[in-house]
Amino acid sequence: MPRSSPPRVFFFSTISPPFIVEDERILRGHFTVDRLVSSGIRAVPSIVRGVWKADVALAWFGSVYSALVVLLSKLFRRGSIVVVGGVDAAKHPEIGYGIWINPVKARLVGYAFRNASRVLPVGPSLGESVRSLADYDGANVQWIPTGYDGSTWRPGPSPKKMVTTIASCWDLPRFRAKGIDRLLEAARAMPDVPFRVIGVTPELLEVVRPDVPGNVEVLPQIPRSGMLAHLQESGVYCQPSYSEGFPNAVCEAMLCGCVPVGTAVGGIPTAIGDAGAVVPYGDVTALVRALREALDAPEEARRRAREHVLREFPVSRRERELVAVVRDLLQQTAAGRS
C-alpha cells in the first residue's frame, strides 16, 4: 500500500499520565502521530487499524496490548517499539505486585519483549529485568531515560524542613511497592518532622489510616499543576520504594531543589546519582538517618540536586534519542519493503 509522508507513528497506551503525553508531544514534532488511548476488547479493531496505517507502532508498557501491537507489526512488516515503565518488568509475588506474577500475561509480555523491534526501558535496571524475565539476550533493549523540564519544575523561595513523597496508590500492593509502609515507620521515629504523602486514594486511606502517625499528612491525587507548590515547599523528597522503574517524581522534586533520599532499588540510584542519599530498602534506621541529614543539608545540596537532573536527564535527551530510534526503524522497514 502507498505510504504517507511524513512518516506515520501509531502511539498506543491504556492511560495518559504526563510522561506518556510528553512522548506523544515529542513524536508529533517529527512525525504524523495516530494516538489511541483505550483498553478492553473494544481497543482491538482500533489497534489493528492503527498498526496497518503506520510505519512504526509504539506501545507504552509491556502488556497484553503491546503483545498484539508487536504481533501485528510483524505481520504487516512495520517497526515496533515497547516502552517499559516499571510494573511491566516486575515480579514480586510477596507483595502481589508486577504483571509477571500472572502466568498468562507473563507469556504475552515475554513475547512482546522478545519480538519487538526495539524495547525502551526508562531505567537501566528495567533493561536487566526485561532480559531476565523474558529469558533472552535482550539485543533489542535500549535504555532511554524519561526527560524533565527545568523551566516547569523550579525551586521556590524558602523550603521548609519537611519530607514529601508522591506515590499514586490505589491498593495495598501498590502502597507496599512504593514503600509507603516503611515511610510511615520512619515518620513515627521522627515525630518532630512533618511528612506529606500525596496520591493515596480515599478508599485506601481508610484501610491504612490506623498506621498513619500524627505528623504525616496524607493527600489524595492532586492535579499536576498543584504538584509544583508542594515540591517547592519541601526541603526533602523521599522515594522509599520496594520496586521502582525510573522515578519521575524524584527527578521533578530535585529540579525543585528538594534533597532526595531513596532506596537502592530500580532506577532510584541512577536518578539520584551523587546528589542525595540512597539506603537499603527496609532499613528504617538508615532511612531515618538519611532523612535527618538531608533536612539539615546546606543550600548547595539543593543546587546540586537540580543541576544533576538538568545535566543528566533533560527532555532534549529524551527527544533526541527517542526520535533517533524511530528514524532508524523507519529506515529498516523501508529497506525491508524495497
N, C-alpha and C positions, 0 to 999 in steps of 0.2 A: 504494500500500500504506500502511496506517496507520503513522505514525512513532512511535518510542518516546520516552519522556520520563524523565529528562533527555536532551538531545541525545547522539547516539552518534558517536564518532570511531573510525575504523579506522586503526590505527597499525602501519605495516609497516617492517621493516628486515631485512637479512640477517645482521646482527651485533648484539651488545648491549654496546658499550662504555659506560662510566659516563655520558657526556654524552647518549647516546640514552636510557638508563634514566631520567635526570633529566627529560627531556622527557615521558616517559610518566608519571612521578610528578606533574609539573605538571598535565598534562591530566586525570589521574584525580581531581584535586582539584576539577574543574569540570564534567566530562562523564563519561558512560559510555564506557569505552575498551575496544575489542577489539584485543588485541595479537597480532601474528603475527611471529615470527622464523623465517624459512625461506628456502630457495633451491632452485634446480633446478626441474624440471618439476612436482615434487610440490607446489610452492608455488602453482601457478596456480589450482586449484579453490578453495583457501582464500582467495586474493586476490579471486576473483570473489564468493564468499560475503560476504567482509568488506566490500567496497565496496557490495554490494547492500544490506546491513543498515544501513550507516552513513548519517549525514547529511553528514559531511565525512571524506575519506580523506587521510591524511598518509603520505608515504613519505620515509624518511631516505636521502639520497644520490640523485643523478641516476643512473639505471641502466636496464637493460632492464626491470626490475621496476617502476620508477617510471613508465616509459612505459605499461606495462599498467595501472597504477593510474589514471593520468590518462585513458587511453582509456576505461576502464570508467566512470570518474566522469562523463565527458561523455555516454556512452551512457545512464547511469542518472540523469543530471541531479543529480549530487552536487558539492559543493565539493571541490577537490583542492589539496593543498599538497605541494611538493617542497622538502625542506631540503637545501641544498648545503653540503658539508663540506670539499672540497678537491680530492681526486683526480678528482672528477666535474666539475670546472671547470678541468682541467689538460690540456695537450697539449705534452709535452716529448719528442719522439722521440729527441733527442740523448742522453737518459739512459734511454729506454724507460719513461717514467712518464706516467700520465694516461689516463683512459678514452677521451679523444678521439683517441688515436692509432689506435684501432681503428675503421675507417670504418663498419662495421655498427652498432656500439654508439653511435658518434657520431650517426648519423641518429636512432636511437631516443631518446637522451638529449636531442638537439635538439628532437624532438617533445614530449618531456615538459616541457621548459622553456617552449617557446612556447605550450603549450596548458594548462598548469596554471593553476588559478585564482590561485594565489599561489606564487612562488618565494622561498624564505627563505634566502639565503646567511648563513653565520655571520660572515663578514668582508666589509667593503666592497669590497675588491679582487676578491672572488669574484663580486660582482654585475657588475662590469665585464667579467670573463671570461665570465660567462654571456651577456651581451649580445653580446659579440664572437664567441664560438664558435658560438652558436645563431643568429647573424645576424638579430637582430630588435631592436625598440626597448626591450625589457625593461620594459614598462609594468607587468608583474605582479611585478616584483622588489622586495623589501623587505628591507633588512638588519636582522636581529635578532641581536645577539651572544649567544653562549653566556654563561651566568651562573655565578658562583663563590661558594662559601660560606666566608666568613671565619672561621666558628667551627670548621669542619673543617680548613681549611688555615691554620695559625697559626705564628708564629715559635718557634724553640727558644731555649734559654738562651745558647749560645755557639757560633755557626757557625765553621767552620774556613776557612782560606784555601785553598779548593779549588773546582773548577769541575765542575758536574754538568750532564748532558744526558740527557733521556728521549726516546727515539725508537724506537717499535716497528718493528723492521727484520727482515724475513724473506728479502729478496733484495737483489741489488745495485742495481736501480733505486730501491728504497725507501731504501737506505743512502745513495745519492747525492742523492736528493731531500731527505733530511733533513740533508744537508751533513756527514755524519759523516766522510767522507774529508777534508774541509777542516779539521774539528776536530782530526783526528789530526795534520795538518800543523802546526797551531798548537801542539798539545801537544808536538810534537817540538822546537819552538822555545822551549818553556818547561819544561825538564827539572826545574826546581826546584819546580814546581807540580803537585799531584796532580789528576788528572781522573777522572771516573767517568761512563761511558756505560751507561745502563740500557735494556734492551729488545731486544738483539741475540740472535737465536736461536743456539743452539749450532752448528747446521749452517752458518749464515752466518759465525759467528766463525771456524770452521775455514778458511774461504775468505780472510778478511781478516786473519787473525792476523799474517802477516808484516809488515803495515803498522802494527801497533799498538805504539807506543813503550812503554817500561817504566814510565812514570809514568801510564799510563792503565789503569784497572780497567774491564773490560767485563763487565757482568752480563746475564743473560737477563731476560725479562719477569718482574716480581715482582708479587704481589698489590697491589691499590690500597691496602690497609691498610698495606702496608710502605713506600709512597712517602713518607709524611709524615716519617718519621725521616731518610730520605736528603736530603730538601729542607731540613729543619731543620738538618742537619749542614753544609750547603754555604753558603758566602758568596756564590757567584756561580752563576747559571744561564745557560747558553748555548744559543741556538737558531740554528745556522749554516745554515739551510735554503736549498736551491736553489728549492724550491717549497713553499708553505705556505698553508693556509686561514686559520683563526684559531687560534692556538696555545694549546690548553688548558693544556699543561704550563708554559708561560711564566707564565700568569696564576696558576696554583696555586703556582708557585715564588715569585712576587712576594708572594703572600699570606703565604708562609712567611718572608719577609724576605730572599730572595735578590735581589741586584742583577742585573738582566737585561742580557744582551748578545745581540743578534740581527742578522740580515741584513735588508737593506731590500727584502724580498720579501713578497708576500701581505699577510696581516693582522698580521705581526710588528710593524711600526712603530706600528700602531694599538694593539696590545696593550701595548707598552712605553711609548708616549707620551713624556713628558719625564722619565720615572723611570728611565732607563737609557741604554744606548748602542746605536745602530743603525749598521752598517757595510755597505759594498757586498759582495754575495756574491762569494766567490773572492779577495778582498783579504786574504790571510792576515796581511800586515804590520799592516793596520788592525785585524784581529781580535785579534792578539796585544796590540797597544797598548791596545785597549778592555778586554780581559780583565785586563790588569795594573792599569789604572786602577780597574776595578770591584773587584778584590781588595783594593785599598788604600782603597776608599771608606769614609767615616765611617758611624757608626750611623744618622745622619739619612737617608742614601741608602736604607737598608733600610726605614726607616719610610715614606719617600716612595713606594717601590715598592708596599708593602702598601696604603697609602691610595689610590693611583691605581686599583687594581683594585676596592677596596671602593666607591669613588665612581663609577667608570665602568661596571663590569660585575657588579653584584650579581645574584644569582639572582632577586631580586624583579623586576628589569627584564625578564629573560627571560620570567618568568611573566606579567607584565603585558602585554607586547607580543605574546607568542605566543597567549595566551588571547583578546586583542582581535581578532587575525586570524581565529581560529576562529569567534568570535561574529559577526564581520562576514560571513563566508561562510555561516553559518547563516541570517542574515537574507536574504542574496541568494538562497540556494537556496529558502527558504520563499516568498519573493516570486515566484520563478520557477514554483513549483508552484501558486500561487494563481490 
